[in-house]
Amino acid sequence: MDQFKPGDLAVYPNYGVGKVVTVESRMMGDSEVSCYVVNILADSSKVVIVPVDSVEQMGLRNLISESEVPAVYNCFRYKNLDLLKMNWNRRYRSLQDKMKTGKVTDVATVISDLMFLKKRKGLSYGEERLLSDAEDILATELSIIENLPKEEIVNKIHDSFKSKSNTNTQTESK
């Protein structure tokens, strides 16, 4: 498990990139626990408190390395045909569960799945919002890694769905 220190950037599931502000002791129940205090960059008013001993369980992670970026863009090449068979409620919960993992490739897969659905049958309001949130979370992390403006990353993501190589299908059964 990686130790974070004040000033480090970290990613928290469903919230995105944040900056570790401090490591402090907090009372939780009857015991004193060492915690990371993380300010979320996208919404400076959001603060998450993560017990140091629960970092892995809660999904707080380091930003990906530059060498991992191609694997993220590669996620946009696949289509999950099973999504077309699911009702919107089950599909939405499945996609939310992927977002909760905090894994960068899961967030990219959510974007890919929702873009595929958007082209095929349209999205519900909740799915549109989930797509927007996922794009924001992923674009923030990639903009830091690739040292590009966030808007440029969003354009790169959208351009990934316009390319002719975006024709592979993948079925996932759960």
C-alpha positions as CSV (number, residue, x, y, z in Angstrom):
1,M,0.0,0.0,0.0
2,D,1.3,3.4,-1.0
3,Q,1.6,6.1,1.6
4,F,0.4,9.5,0.6
5,K,1.8,12.7,1.9
6,P,0.4,16.3,1.9
7,G,0.5,17.7,-1.6
8,D,0.2,14.3,-3.3
9,L,-2.5,13.9,-5.9
10,A,-4.8,10.8,-5.5
11,V,-7.9,9.5,-7.1
12,Y,-11.0,8.7,-5.1
13,P,-13.8,6.6,-6.6
14,N,-16.8,8.6,-8.0
15,Y,-15.2,11.9,-7.0
16,G,-12.0,11.9,-9.1
17,V,-8.7,13.6,-8.5
18,G,-8.0,15.2,-5.2
19,K,-5.0,16.7,-3.4
20,V,-4.0,15.2,0.0
21,V,-4.1,18.2,2.3
22,T,-3.0,16.7,5.5
23,V,-2.7,13.5,7.5
24,E,-4.4,13.8,10.8
25,S,-5.7,11.8,13.7
26,R,-9.4,11.6,14.1
27,M,-11.6,9.9,16.6
28,M,-13.7,7.1,15.1
29,G,-15.7,5.3,17.7
30,D,-13.5,4.7,20.7
31,S,-10.2,4.8,18.9
32,E,-8.0,7.4,17.3
33,V,-7.3,6.7,13.6
34,S,-4.8,8.3,11.2
35,C,-6.6,9.7,8.2
36,Y,-5.9,11.4,4.9
37,V,-7.8,14.6,4.3
38,V,-8.3,14.9,0.5
39,N,-9.7,18.0,-1.3
40,I,-11.4,17.0,-4.5
41,L,-10.1,19.2,-7.4
42,A,-13.3,19.3,-9.4
43,D,-15.3,20.7,-6.5
44,S,-13.0,22.4,-3.9
45,S,-15.9,22.2,-1.4
46,K,-15.8,18.4,-1.4
47,V,-13.5,16.8,1.1
48,V,-13.1,13.1,1.7
49,I,-11.6,11.6,4.8
50,V,-9.9,8.2,4.3
51,P,-8.4,6.2,7.1
52,V,-4.8,5.4,6.3
53,D,-5.5,1.7,7.1
54,S,-8.5,1.6,4.7
55,V,-6.9,3.2,1.6
56,E,-7.2,0.0,-0.5
57,Q,-10.7,-0.9,0.7
58,M,-12.0,2.6,0.0
59,G,-10.3,2.8,-3.4
60,L,-8.0,5.8,-2.9
61,R,-5.2,5.3,-5.4
62,N,-2.3,7.1,-7.1
63,L,-2.8,8.6,-10.5
64,I,-1.9,6.3,-13.4
65,S,1.5,6.5,-15.0
66,E,2.1,7.8,-18.5
67,S,2.7,4.2,-19.7
68,E,-0.8,3.2,-18.6
69,V,-2.6,5.9,-20.7
70,P,-2.7,3.9,-24.0
71,A,-4.6,1.1,-22.2
72,V,-7.2,3.7,-21.1
73,Y,-7.8,4.9,-24.7
74,N,-7.9,1.2,-25.8
75,C,-11.0,0.7,-23.6
76,F,-12.9,2.9,-26.0
77,R,-12.6,0.3,-28.8
78,Y,-14.9,-2.3,-27.2
79,K,-18.7,-2.6,-27.1
80,N,-20.6,-4.5,-24.5
81,L,-23.5,-5.9,-26.4
82,D,-25.1,-7.3,-23.3
83,L,-26.0,-3.8,-22.3
84,L,-28.6,-3.7,-25.1
85,K,-30.4,-6.6,-23.4
86,M,-30.6,-5.0,-20.0
87,N,-33.4,-2.7,-18.8
88,W,-32.2,0.8,-17.9
89,N,-32.3,0.3,-14.2
90,R,-30.1,-2.8,-14.1
91,R,-27.8,-1.3,-16.7
92,Y,-27.4,1.9,-14.6
93,R,-26.7,0.0,-11.4
94,S,-24.1,-2.1,-13.3
95,L,-22.4,1.0,-14.6
96,Q,-22.5,2.7,-11.2
97,D,-20.8,-0.3,-9.7
98,K,-18.0,0.0,-12.2
99,M,-17.6,3.7,-11.3
100,K,-17.3,2.8,-7.6
101,T,-14.2,0.6,-8.2
102,G,-12.3,3.8,-9.0
103,K,-10.1,1.9,-11.5
104,V,-9.3,4.1,-14.4
105,T,-10.0,1.4,-17.0
106,D,-13.5,0.8,-15.4
107,V,-14.3,4.5,-15.7
108,A,-13.1,4.4,-19.3
109,T,-15.3,1.4,-19.9
110,V,-18.3,3.2,-18.5
111,I,-17.7,6.0,-20.9
112,S,-17.4,3.5,-23.8
113,D,-20.5,1.6,-22.8
114,L,-22.6,4.8,-22.5
115,M,-21.3,6.3,-25.8
116,F,-22.2,3.0,-27.5
117,L,-25.7,3.1,-25.9
118,K,-26.1,6.7,-26.8
119,K,-25.6,5.9,-30.5
120,R,-27.8,2.8,-30.5
121,K,-30.8,3.8,-28.4
122,G,-30.3,7.0,-26.5
123,L,-29.6,7.5,-22.8
124,S,-31.9,8.2,-19.8
125,Y,-31.3,11.3,-17.8
126,G,-29.4,9.3,-15.2
127,E,-27.2,7.7,-17.8
128,E,-26.4,11.1,-19.4
129,R,-25.4,12.4,-16.0
130,L,-23.3,9.3,-15.3
131,L,-21.5,9.8,-18.7
132,S,-20.8,13.4,-17.9
133,D,-19.4,12.5,-14.4
134,A,-17.3,9.7,-15.8
135,E,-15.9,12.0,-18.6
136,D,-15.1,14.7,-16.0
137,I,-13.3,12.2,-13.7
138,L,-11.3,10.6,-16.5
139,A,-10.5,13.8,-18.3
140,T,-9.2,15.4,-15.1
141,E,-6.8,12.6,-14.4
142,L,-5.6,12.3,-18.0
143,S,-5.1,16.0,-18.3
144,I,-2.7,15.9,-15.4
145,I,-0.9,12.8,-16.8
146,E,-0.7,14.0,-20.4
147,N,-0.1,17.7,-19.4
148,L,-2.9,18.9,-21.7
149,P,-6.0,21.1,-21.0
150,K,-9.0,19.1,-19.8
151,E,-11.1,20.3,-22.8
152,E,-8.5,18.8,-25.2
153,I,-8.7,15.5,-23.3
154,V,-12.5,15.5,-23.6
155,N,-12.1,16.1,-27.3
156,K,-9.6,13.2,-27.6
157,I,-12.1,10.9,-25.8
158,H,-14.9,11.9,-28.1
159,D,-12.7,11.6,-31.2
160,S,-11.9,8.0,-30.1
161,F,-15.6,7.1,-30.9
162,K,-15.4,8.7,-34.3
163,S,-12.5,6.5,-35.6
164,K,-13.1,3.6,-37.9
165,S,-11.1,1.3,-35.7
166,N,-13.8,1.5,-33.1
167,T,-15.6,-1.6,-34.2
168,N,-14.7,-4.4,-31.9
169,T,-17.4,-6.0,-29.8
170,Q,-17.1,-7.6,-26.4
171,T,-19.7,-9.4,-24.5
172,E,-19.6,-9.6,-20.7
173,S,-21.8,-11.9,-18.8
174,K,-22.4,-11.4,-15.2
